[in-house]
Amino acid sequence: MTNAIVSRVENENVLVLERIFTAPRELVFKMFKEPEHLKRWWGPRGWEVPVCTIDFRPGGIWHYCMKCMDQSQGDFYGMESWGKGVYKEIDEPNSFSYTDYFSDAEGNINEELPATDIVLEFVDLGDGTTKLINRAVYASGDALKTVMDMGMLQGISETWDRLEEALQAAK
């Protein structure tokens, strides 16, 4: 059974997403910090991560490319979406924060699309499960609307479904 994401918007520009994963906190955290794990589950269904580099430390950079490999997704087939994260704080295995940007293959930030300040919190529920809380702060309600209109909520739902599958395979 898949756990659904619980989402809410606060103050028009903050999106909070929560989901419980059936894996220990340390394993869930590890899935976010190592490229070999992220490449297995990051992105919506039908998308792969051919490029993923991570320097997991405050000030370090995460640079990645998601590429649509599913022909049934029509116009999206073959499309690449590049992203860049700059880590701010890391408190392993409890939380980490970073600023997330849309970028190009060289890591140049796309100023036309909204950046996001993200805090991920990993809560050990004590029974082998972990609650993941993703708090994403946008510059404005319009910036949040932009990414919502791009299908971000469906994308993160599918991404977190893939994370659950990767966690089960890693146990």
Residue frames as a rotation matrix with the C-alpha (Angstrom) as fourth column:
MET 1
0.579 0.816 0.000 0.00
0.816 -0.579 0.000 0.00
0.000 0.000 -1.000 0.00
THR 2
-0.356 -0.695 0.624 1.34
0.688 -0.647 -0.328 3.41
0.632 0.312 0.709 -0.98
ASN 3
-0.088 0.248 -0.965 1.32
0.817 -0.536 -0.212 6.21
-0.569 -0.807 -0.155 1.55
ALA 4
0.493 0.338 0.802 -0.11
0.762 -0.613 -0.211 9.37
0.420 0.714 -0.560 0.07
ILE 5
-0.721 -0.677 0.145 1.60
0.573 -0.701 -0.425 12.72
0.389 -0.224 0.894 0.37
VAL 6
0.417 0.738 -0.531 -0.09
0.883 -0.468 0.044 15.16
-0.216 -0.487 -0.846 2.70
SER 7
-0.578 -0.626 0.523 0.33
0.742 -0.670 0.017 18.69
0.340 0.398 0.852 1.41
ARG 8
0.547 0.703 -0.455 -0.59
0.794 -0.607 0.016 22.15
-0.265 -0.370 -0.890 2.58
VAL 9
-0.109 -0.506 0.855 0.21
0.609 -0.714 -0.345 25.72
0.786 0.483 0.386 1.61
GLU 10
0.276 0.101 -0.956 1.14
0.893 -0.395 0.216 28.23
-0.356 -0.913 -0.200 4.31
ASN 11
0.101 -0.226 -0.969 1.25
0.148 -0.960 0.239 32.02
-0.984 -0.168 -0.064 3.85
GLU 12
0.840 0.428 -0.333 0.64
-0.265 -0.210 -0.941 31.63
-0.472 0.879 -0.063 0.07
ASN 13
0.524 -0.706 -0.475 4.33
-0.761 -0.137 -0.634 30.92
0.383 0.694 -0.609 -0.65
VAL 14
-0.525 -0.683 0.509 5.26
-0.835 0.528 -0.154 27.90
-0.164 -0.505 -0.847 1.50
LEU 15
0.416 0.587 -0.695 4.49
-0.671 0.714 0.202 24.35
0.614 0.382 0.691 0.40
VAL 16
-0.356 -0.450 0.819 4.75
-0.880 0.456 -0.133 21.65
-0.313 -0.768 -0.558 3.07
LEU 17
0.310 0.364 -0.879 4.75
-0.645 0.759 0.087 18.02
0.698 0.540 0.470 1.95
GLU 18
-0.260 -0.352 0.899 4.74
-0.903 0.419 -0.097 15.04
-0.343 -0.837 -0.427 4.33
ARG 19
0.499 0.400 -0.769 4.86
-0.606 0.795 0.020 11.30
0.619 0.456 0.639 3.79
ILE 20
0.363 -0.336 0.869 5.64
-0.719 0.492 0.491 8.26
-0.592 -0.803 -0.063 5.90
PHE 21
0.181 -0.422 -0.888 8.14
-0.774 0.497 -0.394 5.77
0.607 0.759 -0.236 4.48
THR 22
0.962 0.185 0.199 8.50
-0.267 0.780 0.565 2.17
-0.051 -0.597 0.800 5.66
ALA 23
0.370 -0.916 -0.155 12.24
0.546 0.349 -0.762 2.36
0.752 0.197 0.629 6.27
PRO 24
0.343 -0.317 -0.884 14.55
0.884 -0.210 0.419 3.52
-0.318 -0.925 0.208 9.06
ARG 25
0.898 0.073 -0.434 15.48
0.041 -0.996 -0.082 7.21
-0.438 0.056 -0.897 9.16
GLU 26
0.014 -0.988 -0.156 19.19
-0.266 -0.154 0.952 6.60
-0.964 0.028 -0.265 8.45
LEU 27
-0.456 -0.131 0.880 18.36
0.680 0.587 0.439 4.73
-0.575 0.799 -0.178 5.23
VAL 28
0.617 0.719 0.320 15.86
0.771 -0.471 -0.429 7.37
-0.157 0.511 -0.845 4.04
PHE 29
0.706 -0.423 -0.568 18.46
-0.218 -0.893 0.395 10.11
-0.674 -0.155 -0.722 4.70
LYS 30
-0.285 -0.897 0.337 21.15
0.050 0.337 0.940 8.13
-0.957 0.285 -0.051 2.85
MET 31
0.056 0.403 0.914 18.93
0.909 0.358 -0.213 7.95
-0.413 0.843 -0.346 -0.24
PHE 32
0.935 0.353 0.021 19.14
0.340 -0.879 -0.336 11.76
-0.100 0.321 -0.942 -0.52
LYS 33
0.660 -0.707 -0.253 22.89
-0.449 -0.641 0.622 12.20
-0.603 -0.297 -0.741 -0.06
GLU 34
-0.346 -0.822 0.453 24.48
-0.086 0.508 0.857 9.65
-0.934 0.257 -0.246 -2.38
PRO 35
-0.300 0.223 -0.928 24.28
-0.893 -0.407 0.191 9.95
-0.335 0.886 0.321 -6.18
GLU 36
-0.927 -0.079 -0.366 24.11
-0.242 0.871 0.427 6.19
0.285 0.484 -0.827 -6.77
HIS 37
-0.634 0.765 -0.113 20.87
0.613 0.409 -0.676 6.13
-0.471 -0.498 -0.728 -4.76
LEU 38
-0.179 0.584 -0.792 19.32
-0.232 -0.807 -0.543 9.32
-0.956 0.087 0.279 -6.15
LYS 39
-0.694 -0.148 -0.704 19.87
-0.709 -0.030 0.705 8.10
-0.125 0.989 -0.084 -9.72
ARG 40
-0.946 0.319 -0.059 17.57
0.307 0.939 0.154 5.14
0.105 0.128 -0.986 -8.98
TRP 41
-0.248 0.930 -0.273 14.53
0.954 0.186 -0.235 7.10
-0.168 -0.318 -0.933 -7.82
TRP 42
-0.496 0.062 -0.866 14.76
0.167 -0.972 -0.165 10.86
-0.852 -0.226 0.472 -8.41
GLY 43
-0.835 0.235 -0.497 12.13
-0.542 -0.507 0.671 12.22
-0.094 0.829 0.551 -10.80
PRO 44
0.137 0.977 0.164 8.67
-0.823 0.204 -0.530 11.20
-0.552 -0.062 0.832 -11.94
ARG 45
0.185 0.013 0.983 7.95
0.215 0.975 -0.054 7.87
-0.959 0.222 0.177 -13.60
GLY 46
0.796 0.079 0.601 9.43
0.592 0.111 -0.798 7.58
-0.130 0.991 0.042 -17.07
TRP 47
0.780 -0.574 0.251 12.30
-0.458 -0.795 -0.397 9.93
0.427 0.195 -0.883 -16.25
GLU 48
0.612 -0.684 -0.397 15.90
0.753 0.658 0.027 8.89
0.242 -0.315 0.918 -15.60
VAL 49
0.893 -0.415 -0.174 18.85
-0.273 -0.808 0.522 10.73
-0.357 -0.418 -0.835 -14.05
PRO 50
0.779 -0.619 0.094 21.82
0.482 0.497 -0.722 10.36
0.400 0.608 0.686 -16.40
VAL 51
-0.276 -0.861 0.428 23.82
0.225 -0.491 -0.842 13.04
0.935 -0.136 0.329 -14.55
CYS 52
0.870 0.488 0.068 24.01
0.052 -0.230 0.972 13.43
0.490 -0.842 -0.225 -10.76
THR 53
-0.268 -0.953 -0.143 26.93
0.439 0.011 -0.898 14.90
0.857 -0.304 0.416 -8.86
ILE 54
0.833 0.552 0.032 26.75
0.172 -0.314 0.934 15.62
0.526 -0.772 -0.356 -5.15
ASP 55
-0.509 -0.858 0.061 29.13
0.218 -0.197 -0.956 17.44
0.832 -0.473 0.288 -2.82
PHE 56
0.444 0.858 -0.258 27.14
0.389 0.075 0.918 16.83
0.807 -0.508 -0.300 0.37
ARG 57
-0.367 -0.505 -0.781 28.42
0.927 -0.265 -0.265 19.52
-0.073 -0.822 0.565 2.74
PRO 58
0.550 0.536 -0.640 27.34
0.492 -0.827 -0.270 23.07
-0.675 -0.166 -0.719 3.61
GLY 59
0.168 -0.419 -0.892 28.17
-0.582 -0.773 0.253 25.16
-0.795 0.477 -0.374 0.54
GLY 60
-0.762 -0.435 0.479 28.44
0.042 0.706 0.707 22.02
-0.646 0.560 -0.520 -1.60
ILE 61
-0.313 0.594 -0.741 26.53
-0.910 -0.411 0.054 21.61
-0.272 0.691 0.669 -4.85
TRP 62
-0.287 0.369 0.884 24.12
0.297 0.912 -0.284 19.00
-0.911 0.181 -0.371 -6.14
HIS 63
-0.322 0.149 -0.935 23.83
-0.830 -0.519 0.204 19.16
-0.455 0.841 0.291 -9.95
TYR 64
-0.526 0.222 0.821 21.63
0.218 0.968 -0.121 16.79
-0.822 0.115 -0.558 -11.90
CYS 65
-0.679 0.388 -0.623 19.73
-0.732 -0.297 0.613 16.15
0.053 0.872 0.486 -15.11
MET 66
-0.219 0.693 0.687 16.38
-0.012 0.702 -0.712 14.41
-0.976 -0.165 -0.145 -15.40
LYS 67
-0.774 -0.046 -0.631 15.59
-0.622 -0.122 0.773 13.07
-0.113 0.991 0.066 -18.87
CYS 68
0.240 0.935 0.259 12.25
-0.717 0.351 -0.603 11.72
-0.655 -0.041 0.755 -20.08
MET 69
-0.810 -0.578 -0.097 12.81
-0.524 0.640 0.562 8.23
-0.263 0.506 -0.821 -21.47
ASP 70
-0.448 0.752 0.483 9.13
0.390 0.651 -0.652 7.24
-0.805 -0.104 -0.585 -21.80
GLN 71
-0.976 0.035 0.217 7.84
0.199 -0.279 0.939 7.56
0.093 0.960 0.265 -25.36
SER 72
-0.186 0.981 -0.051 4.26
0.912 0.192 0.363 7.43
0.366 0.021 -0.930 -24.10
GLN 73
0.029 0.164 -0.986 4.81
0.700 -0.708 -0.097 10.88
-0.714 -0.687 -0.135 -22.55
GLY 74
0.714 0.446 0.539 4.59
0.696 -0.369 -0.616 12.42
-0.075 0.816 -0.574 -26.03
ASP 75
0.730 -0.372 0.573 6.19
0.037 -0.815 -0.578 15.86
0.682 0.443 -0.581 -26.29
PHE 76
0.740 -0.463 0.488 8.14
-0.642 -0.269 0.718 15.27
-0.201 -0.845 -0.496 -23.07
TYR 77
0.843 -0.424 0.332 10.01
0.435 0.899 0.043 12.30
-0.317 0.108 0.942 -24.57
GLY 78
0.214 -0.881 0.422 13.72
0.870 -0.024 -0.492 13.16
0.444 0.472 0.762 -24.78
MET 79
0.623 0.081 0.778 13.27
-0.104 -0.977 0.185 16.37
0.775 -0.197 -0.600 -22.79
GLU 80
-0.259 -0.735 -0.626 15.96
0.759 0.246 -0.603 17.23
0.597 -0.631 0.495 -20.26
SER 81
0.775 0.416 0.476 15.40
-0.009 -0.746 0.666 19.17
0.632 -0.520 -0.574 -17.06
TRP 82
-0.220 -0.946 -0.239 18.53
0.491 0.104 -0.865 20.35
0.843 -0.307 0.442 -15.22
GLY 83
0.868 0.472 0.154 18.62
0.088 -0.451 0.888 21.33
0.489 -0.757 -0.433 -11.57
LYS 84
-0.297 -0.954 0.037 21.15
0.225 -0.108 -0.968 22.67
0.928 -0.279 0.247 -9.11
GLY 85
0.847 0.494 -0.196 21.02
0.290 -0.120 0.950 22.65
0.446 -0.861 -0.245 -5.34
VAL 86
-0.234 -0.886 0.401 23.33
-0.183 -0.365 -0.913 24.49
0.955 -0.286 -0.076 -2.96
TYR 87
0.215 0.292 -0.932 23.43
0.740 0.574 0.351 22.88
0.637 -0.765 -0.093 0.49
LYS 88
0.255 -0.050 0.966 23.08
-0.412 -0.909 0.061 25.20
0.875 -0.413 -0.252 3.48
GLU 89
-0.173 -0.256 0.951 22.85
-0.983 0.106 -0.150 23.16
-0.063 -0.961 -0.270 6.69
ILE 90
0.070 0.138 -0.988 23.24
-0.301 0.947 0.111 19.44
0.951 0.290 0.108 7.33
ASP 91
-0.255 -0.057 0.965 22.28
-0.961 0.123 -0.246 17.69
-0.105 -0.991 -0.086 10.58
GLU 92
-0.166 0.137 -0.977 22.58
-0.528 0.824 0.205 14.02
0.833 0.550 -0.064 9.67
PRO 93
-0.871 0.366 0.329 20.30
0.478 0.471 0.741 12.03
0.117 0.803 -0.585 9.98
ASN 94
-0.363 0.765 -0.533 17.76
0.591 -0.253 -0.766 14.60
-0.720 -0.593 -0.360 11.20
SER 95
0.750 0.645 -0.150 17.60
0.352 -0.580 -0.735 17.23
-0.561 0.498 -0.662 8.46
PHE 96
-0.534 -0.843 0.063 19.29
0.674 -0.379 0.634 19.21
-0.511 0.381 0.771 5.75
SER 97
0.566 0.678 -0.469 18.50
0.245 -0.681 -0.690 22.37
-0.787 0.275 -0.552 3.85
TYR 98
-0.581 -0.715 0.389 19.40
0.633 -0.096 0.769 23.68
-0.512 0.693 0.508 0.43
THR 99
0.002 0.537 -0.844 18.40
-0.487 -0.736 -0.470 26.21
-0.873 0.412 0.260 -2.18
ASP 100
-0.165 0.085 0.983 17.03
0.638 0.769 0.041 24.55
-0.753 0.633 -0.181 -5.31
TYR 101
-0.154 0.033 -0.988 17.37
-0.559 -0.827 0.059 26.16
-0.815 0.561 0.146 -8.74
PHE 102
0.865 0.215 0.454 16.50
0.313 0.476 -0.822 25.33
-0.393 0.853 0.344 -12.31
SER 103
0.101 -0.902 -0.420 19.77
-0.379 -0.425 0.822 25.33
-0.920 0.076 -0.385 -14.25
ASP 104
0.705 -0.015 -0.709 21.47
-0.687 0.233 -0.689 24.33
0.176 0.972 0.154 -17.48
ALA 105
0.858 -0.356 -0.371 24.00
0.290 0.931 -0.221 21.58
0.424 0.082 0.902 -18.14
GLU 106
-0.139 -0.963 0.229 26.86
0.299 -0.261 -0.918 23.82
0.944 -0.059 0.324 -16.99
GLY 107
-0.245 0.106 -0.964 25.13
0.966 0.112 -0.233 24.65
0.083 -0.988 -0.130 -13.70
ASN 108
-0.968 -0.023 0.251 24.16
0.037 -0.998 0.051 28.19
0.249 0.058 0.967 -14.66
ILE 109
-0.600 0.771 -0.216 21.00
0.446 0.098 -0.890 29.19
-0.665 -0.630 -0.402 -12.81
ASN 110
-0.515 0.572 0.638 17.86
0.650 -0.225 0.726 29.88
0.559 0.789 -0.256 -14.86
GLU 111
-0.967 0.057 -0.249 16.72
0.131 -0.727 -0.674 33.20
-0.220 -0.684 0.695 -13.39
GLU 112
-0.623 0.772 -0.129 13.38
-0.611 -0.376 0.697 32.99
0.490 0.513 0.705 -15.26
LEU 113
0.199 0.671 -0.714 12.16
0.093 0.713 0.695 30.12
0.976 -0.205 0.079 -13.09
PRO 114
0.653 0.171 0.738 11.63
-0.600 -0.477 0.642 30.26
0.462 -0.862 -0.209 -9.32
ALA 115
-0.547 -0.787 -0.283 14.26
-0.231 0.467 -0.853 29.20
0.804 -0.402 -0.437 -6.82
THR 116
0.643 0.758 -0.108 13.16
-0.170 0.278 0.945 27.38
0.747 -0.589 0.308 -3.67
ASP 117
-0.459 -0.688 0.562 14.57
-0.782 0.013 -0.623 27.25
0.422 -0.725 -0.544 -0.16
ILE 118
0.440 0.600 -0.668 13.99
-0.321 0.800 0.508 23.68
0.839 -0.009 0.544 1.03
VAL 119
-0.433 -0.468 0.770 14.30
-0.901 0.234 -0.365 22.05
-0.010 -0.852 -0.523 4.43
LEU 120
0.168 0.407 -0.898 13.97
-0.309 0.887 0.344 18.26
0.936 0.220 0.275 4.58
GLU 121
-0.244 -0.164 0.956 13.28
-0.970 0.050 -0.239 16.81
-0.008 -0.985 -0.171 8.02
PHE 122
-0.224 0.059 -0.973 13.54
-0.238 0.964 0.114 13.07
0.945 0.257 -0.202 8.72
VAL 123
-0.070 0.321 0.944 11.46
-0.988 -0.152 -0.022 12.06
0.136 -0.935 0.328 11.76
ASP 124
-0.826 -0.244 -0.508 12.11
-0.167 0.967 -0.193 8.62
0.538 -0.075 -0.840 13.27
LEU 125
0.081 0.960 0.266 8.67
-0.767 -0.110 0.633 7.29
0.637 -0.256 0.727 14.24
GLY 126
-0.292 -0.343 0.893 10.24
-0.931 0.315 -0.184 4.52
-0.218 -0.885 -0.412 16.33
ASP 127
0.352 0.501 0.791 8.73
-0.297 0.861 -0.413 1.57
-0.888 -0.090 0.452 14.51
GLY 128
-0.370 -0.581 0.724 11.02
0.547 0.494 0.676 1.29
-0.751 0.646 0.135 11.50
THR 129
0.356 0.505 0.787 9.17
0.921 -0.330 -0.205 4.05
0.156 0.798 -0.582 9.68
THR 130
-0.652 -0.616 -0.442 10.22
0.624 -0.767 0.149 7.60
-0.431 -0.179 0.885 8.91
LYS 131
0.632 0.775 -0.030 8.15
0.652 -0.552 -0.520 10.70
-0.420 0.309 -0.854 8.33
LEU 132
-0.559 -0.743 0.369 9.70
0.825 -0.455 0.334 12.92
-0.080 0.491 0.867 5.69
ILE 133
0.559 0.664 -0.496 8.71
0.586 -0.740 -0.331 16.59
-0.587 -0.106 -0.803 5.89
ASN 134
-0.446 -0.615 0.651 9.64
0.894 -0.348 0.283 18.80
0.053 0.708 0.705 2.95
ARG 135
0.451 0.517 -0.727 9.19
0.557 -0.800 -0.223 22.54
-0.697 -0.304 -0.649 3.59
ALA 136
-0.348 -0.513 0.784 9.65
0.937 -0.215 0.275 24.58
0.028 0.831 0.556 0.41
VAL 137
0.222 0.341 -0.914 9.68
0.442 -0.870 -0.218 28.38
-0.869 -0.355 -0.343 0.64
TYR 138
-0.020 -0.115 0.993 9.17
0.985 -0.174 -0.001 30.38
0.173 0.978 0.117 -2.55
ALA 139
-0.908 -0.418 0.001 9.74
0.415 -0.902 -0.116 34.11
0.050 -0.105 0.993 -3.04
SER 140
-0.664 0.742 -0.091 6.01
-0.723 -0.669 -0.171 34.66
-0.188 -0.048 0.981 -3.61
GLY 141
-0.002 0.788 0.615 2.67
-0.185 0.604 -0.775 32.97
-0.983 -0.116 0.144 -4.07
ASP 142
0.716 0.231 -0.659 3.08
-0.652 -0.116 -0.749 33.51
-0.250 0.966 0.068 -7.82
ALA 143
-0.290 -0.898 -0.331 6.39
-0.934 0.341 -0.108 31.62
0.210 0.277 -0.938 -7.78
LEU 144
-0.659 0.141 0.739 4.73
-0.300 0.851 -0.430 28.70
-0.690 -0.505 -0.519 -6.00
LYS 145
0.451 0.893 -0.005 1.86
-0.288 0.140 -0.947 28.80
-0.845 0.429 0.320 -8.51
THR 146
0.274 -0.432 -0.859 4.38
-0.962 -0.109 -0.252 28.64
0.016 0.895 -0.445 -11.37
VAL 147
-0.772 -0.631 -0.075 5.85
-0.628 0.776 -0.060 25.33
0.096 0.000 -0.995 -10.19
MET 148
-0.400 0.717 0.571 2.43
-0.130 0.572 -0.810 23.93
-0.907 -0.398 -0.136 -9.27
ASP 149
0.568 0.630 -0.529 1.23
-0.569 -0.163 -0.806 24.72
-0.594 0.759 0.266 -12.80
MET 150
-0.128 -0.719 -0.683 4.28
-0.966 0.246 -0.078 22.84
0.224 0.650 -0.726 -14.12
GLY 151
0.589 0.454 -0.668 2.94
-0.335 0.890 0.309 19.66
0.735 0.042 0.677 -12.44
MET 152
-0.399 -0.865 0.304 5.32
-0.634 0.021 -0.773 19.68
0.662 -0.501 -0.557 -9.49
LEU 153
-0.085 0.399 0.913 2.89
-0.940 0.271 -0.206 18.03
-0.329 -0.876 0.352 -7.06
GLN 154
0.922 0.382 -0.069 2.25
-0.378 0.843 -0.382 15.07
-0.088 0.378 0.921 -9.36
GLY 155
0.402 -0.854 -0.330 5.97
-0.310 0.212 -0.927 14.86
0.861 0.475 -0.179 -10.08
ILE 156
-0.470 -0.598 0.649 6.94
-0.805 -0.011 -0.593 14.76
0.361 -0.802 -0.476 -6.41
SER 157
0.388 0.673 0.629 4.21
-0.816 0.568 -0.104 12.18
-0.428 -0.473 0.770 -5.69
GLU 158
0.943 -0.074 -0.324 5.62
-0.150 0.775 -0.614 9.88
0.296 0.627 0.720 -8.36
THR 159
0.032 -0.996 0.084 9.19
-0.463 -0.089 -0.882 10.62
0.886 -0.010 -0.464 -7.20
TRP 160
-0.342 -0.139 0.930 8.37
-0.939 0.081 -0.333 9.70
-0.029 -0.987 -0.158 -3.61
ASP 161
0.808 0.556 0.192 6.59
-0.526 0.829 -0.187 6.53
-0.263 0.050 0.963 -4.82
ARG 162
0.653 -0.648 -0.392 9.86
-0.072 0.462 -0.884 5.62
0.754 0.606 0.255 -6.55
LEU 163
-0.272 -0.728 0.630 11.75
-0.768 -0.230 -0.597 6.45
0.579 -0.646 -0.496 -3.34
GLU 164
0.284 0.455 0.844 9.56
-0.869 0.494 0.027 4.00
-0.405 -0.741 0.535 -1.40
GLU 165
0.981 0.069 -0.180 10.31
-0.155 0.837 -0.524 1.32
0.115 0.542 0.832 -4.01
ALA 166
0.227 -0.972 -0.058 14.06
-0.242 0.001 -0.970 2.02
0.943 0.234 -0.235 -3.78
LEU 167
-0.185 -0.236 0.954 13.90
-0.969 -0.117 -0.217 1.86
0.163 -0.965 -0.208 0.02
GLN 168
0.690 0.506 0.518 12.20
-0.590 0.808 -0.004 -1.54
-0.421 -0.302 0.855 -0.11
ALA 169
0.865 -0.414 -0.283 14.80
0.018 0.589 -0.808 -2.83
0.501 0.694 0.517 -2.57
ALA 170
0.014 -0.937 0.349 17.65
-0.460 -0.316 -0.830 -1.55
0.888 -0.149 -0.436 -0.36
LYS 171
0.405 0.208 0.891 16.44
-0.914 0.086 0.395 -3.28
0.005 -0.974 0.225 2.84
